[in-house]
Amino acid sequence: MKTLITGAAGAKAHQLMKKLIPAGIVLGDYAALPAFMLKDGAMLVLPNPGTPSYVHLMLTLCLDNDINVVYALQNVEYDLLNAARQLFTEYGITVLRPGDEIQ
């Protein structure tokens, strides 16, 4: 199982990654990322939260990549995913924001 931290283009994601156990952490962002960052699979291109099917695209991404925890760093991402928390929970995926760290 893996943990996804959104907002990979910003420092906040990297700071959170250092607080967590590093094994199984994947960073992702919907902002443009350089190709070399995506090459080894340690970073993912995420769907844009402005897309009407954002929640379903994120659920699919999590299931396809064996992700069971999502730290949504952008407020718009968190708000959308939190509104669909029950759906994610049914698939064994926990949606968190910084400060909700799992110990």
PyMOL commands that set and color helices and strands:
alter all, ss='L'
color gray80, all
select helices_A, chain A and resi 11-19+35-39+54-64+75-83+85-90
alter helices_A, ss='H'
color red, helices_A
select strands_A, chain A and resi 2-5+25-29+43-45+67-71+94-96
alter strands_A, ss='S'
color yellow, strands_A
deselect
rebuild
show_as cartoon
